Amino acid sequence: MKYFTTVNDIYDATRLVKDALELKANPYSNSSLGKNKTLGLIFFNSSLRTRLSTQKAALNLGMHVIVMNIGTEGWALEYEDGSIMNGSSVEHIKDAAAVIGLYCDIIAVRCFPTLTNKQEDYSEKVLLQFMKYSKKPIISLESATLHPLQSLADIMTIEEYKKVENPKIVLTWAPHIKPLPQVVANSFSEWVLKSNYELIITHPKGYELCEDYIKGAKIEYDQQTALANADFVYVKNWSSYYDYGKVLDGNQEWLLNNQKMLVTNSAKVMHCLPVRRNLELSDELLDGENSLVLHQAENRIYAAQTVLKIMLETN
Ligand code: SN0
């Protein structure tokens, strides 16, 4: 496997989740696989879980890790081919990615969307150029459209906590004060559907997601109807896709709390974190016994470790 940027980069989602859970049970079984190999973590945006869990995953495999917050510490990059660089950008991605490729055996990149230019964001301009010019295996640490390591950890968590073979999984939109990417919602949908689970997505009108990622999901605009008999409720804010990057007025009542959960099947509550407490999700739910958020965060280590292991074995 040379690239891990979407569920479509892997042979079998169910198999990968199984492998990840096996690795979790025995995390030091491959502790010299990564000897003398270097993982480069390149961040255009902030991170807590992604950075630390991926670093920990690499250490469990005996790899070296180098990290750069390129968004704040690097030269301003140019992305247009053939441009005359007489403006503010200092270095072309062609050169920067090629150099990083010389220093690293595997490169992992975080590059959020701008949320101002839909076409550019959804073309994955930054990630694709890393793939093209670094010539090295690339892992997405959340790109402009998808967050596959988060979703792999999420499906692992569902497998661990499901009580029935085919649980009812609901993805619910939550309020926020600023425009956030559609990424986590796109990615969770893509992985749930690829894992052959049914998915119900609920959100206010105007927050419809890009159809490419949600084919097969049911859309229900009434949150309480969607939540009825749910086994898992995944909570996430995203900005509008069609009115691109906009936060639409109102909808504060979409905050998820214990009262709304009464119609569920004592559902487990999921969120990728960071979470705005009492805006997206109530304290009582986050701190309650049905919250899986810390389990999801823990599984990020083994999601990353499984992907790194496969890359080390196949490149
Ligand atoms: C990111 C997102 O894609 O929604 C990363 C999630 C893993 N979240 C944020 O940027 C949250 C920022 C905030 O101000 O709450």
Residues whose N, C-alpha, C, O or C-beta is under 5 A from the ligand:
A	BS01	SN0	L180 P181 V183 N237 C272 L273 P274
